[in-house]
Amino acid sequence: MDAMKTKELGKLGENQAQNYLNSQNYQIIGTNTRSKYGEIDIIAIDYSTAELAFVEVKTRSSKAFGSLRETITYTKRQKIIKTALTFLNTTTKNIPRRWRIDLIGIQLDSKYKFQDLIHIKNI
């Protein structure tokens, strides 16, 4: 099987993450939201906590690249924070003003079938 392109792999993982969030009482209000600082994969309202979750999704088909937490460097976290603040300061949507950054890791097998999902809140 040909290696799946990184962008396609990421989209597959983001779709899986959206399905998961929908099943967990979240309302997705944005995807692939960009600012001059970077991009946030998913923006969703967590109705269980009345918070806005800015969600970074990491999709893997191999465990060769280290742990999930290691994927979010200090620099990446700063870009997410700046993009989140830009969104909060420019949106006209009626949304919660309490917010956090979450990380969802999607593990696929070698044939790109779903294996596991890890959701780490407030990274």
C-alpha positions in Angstrom: 0.0 0.0 0.0 1.3 3.4 -0.9 2.2 5.7 2.0 -0.6 8.1 2.7 0.3 11.8 2.4 0.6 13.7 5.6 -2.3 16.0 4.7 -4.6 13.1 4.0 -3.6 11.4 7.2 -4.2 14.5 9.1 -7.7 15.0 7.6 -8.6 11.4 8.4 -7.6 12.0 12.0 -9.4 15.3 12.2 -12.6 13.7 11.0 -12.3 11.0 13.6 -11.7 13.6 16.3 -14.8 15.6 15.2 -16.9 12.4 15.4 -15.5 11.8 18.9 -16.1 15.3 20.1 -19.7 15.3 18.8 -20.3 12.1 20.7 -19.0 13.7 23.9 -21.4 16.7 24.0 -19.2 19.2 22.2 -20.4 21.5 19.5 -17.9 22.1 16.8 -17.9 25.8 15.7 -14.8 25.9 13.6 -12.2 23.7 11.8 -8.8 24.6 10.4 -9.1 28.1 11.7 -6.1 30.2 10.7 -4.5 33.4 11.9 -1.1 35.0 11.0 0.3 32.9 13.9 -0.9 29.5 12.8 -3.8 27.1 12.6 -6.1 25.4 15.1 -7.5 22.1 13.9 -10.9 22.2 15.8 -12.7 24.8 17.9 -15.5 23.4 19.9 -17.8 24.3 22.8 -17.6 21.7 25.7 -21.1 21.9 27.1 -20.0 19.7 30.2 -17.7 22.5 31.4 -19.1 25.5 29.4 -15.6 26.1 28.0 -14.3 26.7 24.5 -11.8 24.0 23.5 -9.1 24.8 21.0 -8.1 21.3 19.8 -4.9 20.2 18.2 -5.2 16.8 16.5 -2.2 14.6 15.9 -2.7 11.5 13.8 -0.2 8.7 13.7 0.1 5.4 11.7 3.3 4.6 13.5 4.7 4.9 17.0 8.2 5.8 15.6 8.0 9.5 16.3 7.7 9.6 20.1 4.9 10.2 22.5 1.8 12.3 21.9 2.7 15.0 24.5 6.1 15.4 22.8 4.5 16.6 19.6 3.3 19.9 21.2 6.5 21.9 21.7 6.6 25.2 23.5 6.7 27.1 20.2 3.7 25.2 18.9 1.8 25.9 22.1 2.6 29.6 21.8 1.2 29.6 18.2 -2.0 27.9 19.3 -2.4 30.4 22.2 -1.9 33.4 19.9 -4.3 32.0 17.3 -6.9 31.3 20.0 -6.6 34.8 21.3 -6.9 36.2 17.8 -10.1 34.1 17.3 -11.6 35.2 20.7 -10.8 38.9 19.9 -12.3 38.9 16.5 -15.3 36.5 16.6 -18.8 37.8 16.8 -20.2 34.4 17.8 -21.9 34.0 21.1 -19.4 31.6 22.7 -18.0 30.9 26.2 -15.1 33.1 27.2 -13.5 30.5 29.4 -11.2 28.4 27.2 -8.5 25.8 27.1 -6.3 23.9 24.7 -6.8 20.2 24.2 -4.8 17.6 22.4 -6.4 14.6 20.6 -4.2 11.8 19.4 -5.5 9.4 16.8 -3.6 6.1 16.3 -4.2 4.3 13.1 -2.9 0.9 12.1 -0.6 0.2 9.1 -3.7 0.1 6.8 -4.9 3.5 8.2 -7.8 1.9 10.1 -8.7 3.5 13.4 -7.1 1.9 16.5 -7.2 4.3 19.4 -8.0 7.9 20.5 -6.5 9.8 23.4 -8.0 13.1 24.5 -5.8 15.2 26.8 -7.7 18.3 28.1 -6.0 21.5 29.0 -2.5 20.8 27.8 
